[in-house]
Amino acid sequence: RFKTIPEIARIPGSVKGDIDETDPTGERKQYEISKENVTKIKNYCKENKISLYNFFMAVYAIYIGEISNLDEFVIGTPILNRTNFKEKNAAGMFINMIPFKINLNEDIEFKEFVKNISRDSMDMLKHQKYSYQCLLEELRKENKSIPNLYNILLSYQITNAKQNEGNIEYETEWTFNGCCADNIDIQIYDLNDTGNLNVAYDYKTSIYNSEDISNIHKRILNIMKQVVSNKDVKLSQIDIVTPDEKEKLLVEFNKTELKYDEEKTIIEYFEKQVIDTPNKIAIVSNEEKMTYFELNRRANQLARELMKNDINQEDIVGIMVNRSPEMIIGLIAILKCGATYLPIDPEYPIDRIKYMIENSSTKVILVNENTEKVSLDNCLKINIGLKENHIYNSENENIKTKIDPNTLAYVIYTSGSTGKPKGVMVTNKNLCNFINGIKKIIDFNSQKTMVSVTTIC
C-alpha cells in the first residue's frame, strides 16, 4: 500500500503567525451525538452491513480529503492489537498505531465508498502485528526524508467500563493531559454505556482555536445527515459546508447589487471626467504631463485616423506600445471608434504576436517609435508617436458614434493550457460593471496614488 507515499492531509486552522508543529500544547473540545442521531447512524450501518467505526472513518475521510484537496492521504488510527485469548485477558498496553491509507473517488456513491473503507479495514487488521514503527523504518531505507505519514488521527473506543459489579456506584471519565502529538486527534467513544456517542477533538493550540473545532464538528454532522438521509448520494454531491455557511458563500457574499446606468460605455464615463476636470493631470510619464483635456483631444484625433482606415465598431485593433502616454491615447482612441483593442506586449516572441494577430483577424496595429520596427505581415501599422505626427493636426471634437454597451471593449490572450494562447473577450458593459463595483471598495480621489505593476496585456 505504501509503494507510493501520499501527501500529508491537513485541516487548516485560523491561528495566525508561524506554526510550530513541534509544540505539543493542546486543548480538548467535546461534543455529544444524541441517541436519536446515533440510532439513525446505527440503522444505516446495519442496513449496509458496515461497522460504526468504518462509517465514521468514511465521513471524516470525505471532509479531510475535500478540505485538503487530496484524493489520496493517510489517517492514523489506533487498534487494540489483542489477537489471542491470552492477550485479551492480560493487563497492559498492546495498542498499535495503523496508517489508514484513504483513496477518494468522487464518482462513486457513499455506500460504495464506506464498503471500500470496510474492506481495507479488514485487510489492515490482518497485519496489525506489523507495527507502524517497523513500516516507517522500512520506508526510510529507501528515502530517509520520509516524515510521519499522517498528522490527523481518528480513534473509536466503545468500552462498557461501568459494569457496576457489587454495590459500588461509579463512572469513568477520560482526562486529557494537555498535549497532542498530532495536529488534531478525533476520539469517538462511549465509556459508560450511555447509548450516546461522545466526540472529543484534541487539537494543537498553535494551529486551531475553539471556533475552528466547532466549525469542523458542525460540518461533520452535516455530512452525516446527508449520507444517512440520501442513501444513493455520490461523494461529489456531498456538501462539506453547513447550510448556514453555504447561504453565506452563495448569497450573503454575493449581495453585490449596485444600481448604475448600464447603458453607458467606458468612453462616456471618460468624456464626463474630461468635462468635470479638463485641466487636471491625467497622465504623468517621466517629466511629461498631460491634462484630461489634452488626452481627450489627442484620442479624438487618433480615433478619426483609425476611422479613415475603415475601423468600425467591434473591429479589432492591435496596440503594441511600450508604457507611455501614447499607450493611453491609443486605448481611448480605439474605444472611441467603438472598436476593440488587442494589447500586445512588444517583448512577446514574434511567432506569438503573429498568431494573436491572425487568430483575432486584426487588420490595423498601433505602434510607436520603439515598436514600429517589429516585422509583421498583412497588417497596417499606424505610428502614434507624439512628436511631429500628422495625426494630431486634425479635428479634435468628440466622436459622435453611438456605441452599444454590449460591444467588445478588448480581447486579452491568455497563456493557453495547450500551448496556444486563447482570447478572452470583455465587453464595455463588463468593464463598466467592474469600474462601478471597484469604486465601492476603493475611494478614488485626486489625492490618491495608485501603483499598477502589470502590463495592459
C-alpha positions in Angstrom: 0.0 0.0 0.0 2.9 2.4 0.6 4.9 1.8 -2.5 3.8 5.4 -3.2 3.8 7.9 -0.3 0.8 10.3 -0.4 0.9 13.9 0.6 0.1 14.6 4.2 -3.5 15.8 4.7 -4.1 18.9 6.8 -7.2 20.5 8.2 -6.4 24.3 8.0 -6.7 26.3 11.2 -7.2 30.1 11.7 -4.4 30.8 14.2 -2.2 33.4 12.6 1.6 33.5 12.6 4.3 30.9 12.3 3.1 27.3 13.2 5.4 25.4 15.4 4.4 21.8 14.8 6.9 20.6 17.4 4.9 22.3 20.2 2.6 19.7 21.7 0.5 22.1 23.7 -3.2 21.2 23.1 -6.7 21.5 24.3 -9.8 19.3 24.1 -13.2 20.2 22.9 -16.0 17.6 23.4 -19.4 17.1 21.9 -22.2 14.5 22.2 -24.0 12.9 19.4 -27.6 12.4 20.6 -29.3 9.0 20.9 -31.7 10.0 18.0 -28.8 10.6 15.6 -26.9 7.5 16.9 -30.0 5.4 16.2 -30.1 6.7 12.6 -26.4 6.0 12.1 -26.7 2.5 13.5 -29.7 1.7 11.3 -27.8 2.9 8.3 -24.8 0.7 9.3 -27.0 -2.3 9.9 -28.7 -1.9 6.6 -25.4 -1.6 4.7 -23.6 -4.3 6.8 -20.8 -2.0 8.0 -19.5 -1.1 11.4 -19.8 2.3 13.2 -16.1 2.6 13.0 -16.0 2.4 9.3 -18.9 4.8 8.9 -17.1 7.4 11.0 -13.8 6.8 9.2 -15.6 7.3 5.8 -17.3 10.5 6.9 -14.2 12.1 8.3 -12.2 11.0 5.3 -14.5 12.8 3.0 -14.2 16.0 5.0 -10.4 15.7 5.3 -9.9 14.9 1.6 -12.0 17.8 0.4 -10.6 20.4 2.8 -7.0 19.3 2.0 -7.8 19.0 -1.8 -6.4 15.4 -1.8 -7.8 12.2 -3.2 -5.1 10.1 -1.6 -3.9 10.6 2.0 -3.4 8.8 5.4 -5.4 9.0 8.6 -3.8 7.4 11.7 -5.9 5.0 13.8 -5.1 3.0 17.0 -6.1 -0.6 17.3 -6.2 -2.8 20.4 -3.7 -5.3 18.9 -5.0 -8.2 21.2 -5.3 -11.1 18.7 -5.5 -14.1 21.1 -7.1 -15.2 24.3 -4.0 -14.6 26.4 -3.6 -11.0 25.2 -7.3 -10.2 25.6 -7.1 -11.2 29.3 -3.8 -9.6 30.1 -3.3 -6.1 31.6 -1.0 -3.8 29.7 -0.6 -1.6 26.7 -0.8 -3.5 23.4 -2.2 -0.7 21.2 -0.6 -0.3 17.8 -1.0 2.7 15.5 -2.0 2.0 11.9 -1.7 4.4 9.0 -5.0 4.0 7.2 -4.5 4.9 3.5 -7.6 6.6 2.0 -8.4 6.8 -1.7 -11.3 9.1 -2.6 -13.2 8.7 -5.9 -15.9 11.4 -6.2 -17.8 9.4 -8.9 -18.9 6.6 -6.5 -21.7 6.6 -4.0 -21.1 7.0 -0.3 -22.4 3.5 0.4 -19.8 2.0 -2.0 -17.1 4.2 -0.5 -17.8 3.1 3.0 -17.7 -0.5 1.9 -14.3 0.1 0.4 -13.2 1.5 3.8 -14.7 -1.6 5.5 -12.8 -3.9 3.1 -9.5 -2.0 3.6 -10.0 -2.0 7.4 -10.3 -5.8 7.4 -7.2 -6.2 5.3 -5.4 -3.8 7.7 -6.4 -5.8 10.8 -4.8 -9.0 9.3 -1.5 -7.3 9.6 -1.9 -5.4 12.9 1.1 -7.1 14.5 3.3 -5.2 12.0 3.9 -2.0 13.9 3.8 1.5 12.5 7.4 2.0 13.6 8.5 -1.1 11.5 6.7 0.4 8.5 8.5 3.7 8.8 11.9 2.1 9.2 11.2 0.0 6.1 10.2 3.1 4.0 13.1 5.1 5.3 15.6 2.6 4.0 14.6 3.9 0.5 14.2 7.6 1.5 15.4 8.9 4.8 13.4 12.1 4.4 10.0 10.4 4.7 8.2 12.1 7.6 5.3 10.8 9.7 2.7 9.5 7.3 -0.2 11.5 8.9 -0.9 14.3 11.4 -4.6 13.5 11.8 -5.8 10.6 14.0 -9.2 9.0 14.3 -9.9 6.8 17.3 -13.0 4.7 18.0 -13.4 3.3 21.5 -16.6 1.7 22.8 -16.0 0.3 26.2 -18.6 -0.6 28.8 -16.4 0.4 31.7 -19.4 0.9 34.1 -20.4 -2.7 34.8 -21.5 -2.0 38.4 -20.0 -5.1 39.9 -21.1 -5.3 43.6 -22.9 -2.4 45.1 -20.4 0.3 44.3 -21.7 3.1 42.0 -19.0 4.6 39.8 -18.4 6.0 36.4 -15.3 6.5 34.3 -14.0 9.8 32.9 -11.4 10.4 30.3 -8.9 13.1 31.4 -7.0 15.0 28.7 -3.3 15.5 29.5 -3.0 18.8 27.7 -0.7 17.5 25.0 -1.3 16.5 21.4 1.2 14.6 19.3 -0.7 15.1 16.0 -2.2 18.3 14.7 -5.6 17.0 15.6 -6.8 13.7 17.2 -10.5 12.8 16.8 -11.7 10.5 19.6 -15.2 8.8 19.2 -16.1 7.0 22.4 -18.8 5.8 24.9 -17.2 4.7 28.1 -20.2 4.4 30.3 -22.7 2.6 28.0 -25.0 5.6 27.8 -26.2 4.9 24.2 -24.9 8.3 23.2 -21.6 8.8 21.4 -19.0 11.4 22.5 -16.6 13.1 20.1 -13.5 14.7 21.6 -11.2 16.8 19.5 -7.7 17.1 20.9 -6.0 19.8 18.9 -2.8 21.8 18.9 -3.4 25.4 20.0 -0.6 26.6 17.7 -2.9 25.8 14.8 -6.5 25.8 15.8 -8.8 27.8 18.1 -12.1 26.8 19.7 -14.2 28.2 16.9 -12.2 26.2 14.3 -13.1 22.9 16.1 -16.8 24.0 16.5 -17.0 24.6 12.7 -15.3 21.3 11.9 -17.8 19.4 14.1 -20.8 21.2 12.6 -19.6 20.2 9.1 -19.1 16.6 10.1 -22.6 16.4 11.5 -23.9 17.9 8.2 -22.1 15.3 6.2 -23.5 12.5 8.4 -27.0 13.9 7.9 -26.6 13.9 4.1 -25.3 10.4 3.8 -27.9 8.9 6.2 -30.9 10.7 4.6 -29.8 10.2 1.0 -28.7 6.6 0.5 -27.7 7.0 -3.1 -25.7 10.2 -2.6 -22.4 10.3 -4.5 -19.2 11.8 -2.9 -19.3 14.6 -5.4 -22.8 15.6 -4.3 -21.9 15.9 -0.6 -21.6 19.5 0.8 -18.8 19.8 3.2 -20.0 23.2 4.4 -23.1 23.6 6.6 -26.3 25.1 5.1 -25.5 28.4 7.0 -22.1 28.5 5.5 -23.4 27.7 2.1 -26.0 30.5 2.4 -23.2 32.9 3.3 -20.9 31.8 0.5 -23.6 31.8 -2.3 -26.0 34.6 -1.1 -24.6 36.9 1.5 -21.1 37.2 0.0 -22.7 37.7 -3.5 -25.0 40.5 -2.5 -23.1 42.9 -4.7 -26.1 44.5 -6.5 -25.4 48.1 -7.4 -27.6 50.5 -9.4 -25.8 52.4 -12.1 -26.6 53.4 -15.7 -26.0 50.1 -17.6 -26.4 51.8 -21.0 -23.2 53.9 -20.5 -19.9 52.9 -22.1 -16.4 53.4 -20.7 -15.9 56.3 -23.2 -19.0 58.2 -21.8 -17.6 57.9 -18.3 -14.2 59.2 -19.6 -15.7 62.1 -21.5 -17.7 63.1 -18.4 -14.5 63.2 -16.4 -13.0 65.5 -19.1 -15.9 67.9 -18.7 -15.6 67.8 -14.9 -11.8 68.2 -14.6 -10.4 69.3 -18.0 -7.3 70.9 -16.5 -6.5 68.1 -14.0 -3.4 66.0 -14.8 -4.5 62.7 -16.4 -1.1 61.2 -17.3 2.4 61.6 -15.9 5.3 59.9 -17.8 8.8 60.8 -16.7 8.9 64.6 -17.0 5.9 64.8 -19.3 2.4 65.6 -18.0 -0.9 65.6 -19.9 -4.3 67.0 -18.8 -7.6 65.3 -19.3 -8.4 67.9 -22.0 -5.2 67.2 -23.9 -5.6 63.5 -23.6 -9.1 63.6 -24.9 -8.2 65.9 -27.8 -5.4 63.6 -29.0 -7.5 60.5 -28.6 -10.2 62.1 -30.7 -7.7 62.9 -33.4 -6.3 59.4 -33.4 -9.8 57.9 -33.5 -10.5 59.8 -36.7 -7.3 58.5 -38.2 -8.5 54.9 -37.4 -11.9 55.6 -38.9 -10.2 56.8 -42.1 -8.7 53.4 -42.3 -12.1 51.7 -42.2 -12.1 50.8 -38.5 -15.7 50.4 -37.3 -17.5 49.0 -34.3 -16.1 45.8 -32.9 -13.2 45.7 -35.4 -10.1 44.6 -33.5 -7.2 47.0 -33.4 -3.9 45.8 -32.0 -1.9 48.1 -29.8 1.8 47.2 -29.4 3.2 50.1 -27.5 5.5 50.4 -24.5 4.3 52.1 -21.3 3.9 55.7 -22.4 1.3 58.5 -23.0 0.8 57.0 -26.5 -0.4 53.8 -24.9 -3.3 55.5 -23.1 -4.1 57.7 -26.1 -4.2 54.6 -28.3 -6.5 52.6 -25.9 -9.0 55.5 -25.6 -8.9 56.2 -29.3 -9.8 52.6 -30.2 -12.7 52.6 -27.8 -14.0 55.9 -29.1 -14.4 54.3 -32.5 -16.5 51.6 -30.9 -13.7 49.2 -31.9 -12.0 46.5 -29.7 -8.4 46.8 -28.6 -6.0 43.8 -28.5 -3.0 44.5 -26.3 0.3 43.0 -27.5 3.5 43.0 -25.4 6.4 44.1 -27.6 8.5 41.6 -25.7 6.4 38.6 -26.8 8.1 36.2 -29.3 7.3 37.2 -32.9 5.5 33.9 -33.5 3.1 34.5 -30.6 2.5 38.1 -31.9 1.7 36.8 -35.4 -0.6 34.1 -34.0 -2.6 36.6 -32.0 -3.0 39.0 -34.9 -4.0 36.2 -37.3 -6.3 34.4 -34.8 -8.1 37.7 -33.9 -8.4 38.9 -37.6 -6.6 42.2 -36.6 -6.0 44.4 -39.7 -4.6 47.5 -38.0 -2.0 47.7 -35.3 -0.9 50.8 -33.4 2.9 51.2 -32.7 5.3 53.9 -31.6 8.9 54.7 -32.4 10.0 51.9 -30.0 8.0 49.1 -31.6 7.4 50.1 -35.2 10.4 48.0 -36.3 8.7 44.7 -35.4 8.2 42.9 -38.7 4.5 41.9 -39.3 2.8 40.6 -42.4 -0.5 41.7 -43.9 -1.2 44.2 -41.1 -1.4 48.0 -41.4 0.8 49.7 -38.9 -0.1 53.2 -37.7 2.6 55.1 -35.8 1.1 57.0 -32.9 4.3 58.8 -31.8 3.6 62.2 -30.2 6.4 64.2 -31.8 5.6 66.0 -35.0 2.9 63.5 -36.1 0.4 64.5 -38.8 -2.3 62.6 -36.9 -2.6 65.3 -34.3 -3.3 68.1 -36.7 -6.9 67.0 -37.5 -10.3 67.8 -35.9 -10.3 67.2 -32.1 -14.0 67.2 -31.2 -15.6 64.1 -29.5 -16.6 61.4 -31.9 -20.4 61.2 -32.2 -20.7 57.5 -32.9 -23.2 55.8 -30.6 -21.6 52.7 -29.1 -23.6 49.8 -27.9 -22.6 48.7 -24.3 -22.6 45.1 -25.4 -19.8 45.7 -28.0 -16.4 44.3 -27.1 -14.0 46.7 -25.3 -10.9 44.5 -25.5 -9.6 41.0 -26.1 -6.8 39.6 -23.9 -4.9 36.4 -24.9 -4.0 34.1 -22.0 -1.1 31.7 -22.0 -3.2 28.8 -23.1 -3.0 25.4 -21.3 -2.4 23.6 -24.6 0.4 25.8 -25.7 -1.9 28.0 -28.0 -2.9 31.4 -26.4 -6.7 31.8 -26.0 -8.6 35.1 -26.4 -10.8 36.3 -23.6 -13.4 38.8 -24.7 -14.6 41.7 -22.4 -17.5 44.0 -23.3 -18.0 47.6 -22.5 -20.8 46.5 -20.1 -18.4 44.1 -18.4 -15.8 46.8 -17.9 -18.3 49.4 -16.6 -19.7 46.9 -14.2 -16.2 46.3 -12.8 -15.4 50.0 -12.5 -18.6 50.8 -10.7 -18.1 47.8 -8.4 -14.5 48.7 -7.6 -15.5 52.3 -6.7 -17.4 50.8 -3.7 -14.2 49.2 -2.4 -11.6 51.8 -3.3 -12.1 55.5 -2.7 -10.7 57.0 -5.9 -9.8 60.7 -5.4 -7.3 63.2 -6.7 -5.1 62.8 -3.6 -4.7 59.1 -4.0 -1.8 57.4 -5.9 -2.4 54.0 -7.4 0.5 51.8 -8.4 0.0 49.5 -11.4 2.8 46.9 -11.9 1.2 44.7 -14.6 1.2 45.4 -18.3 -2.0 46.1 -20.2 -1.6 42.5 -21.5 
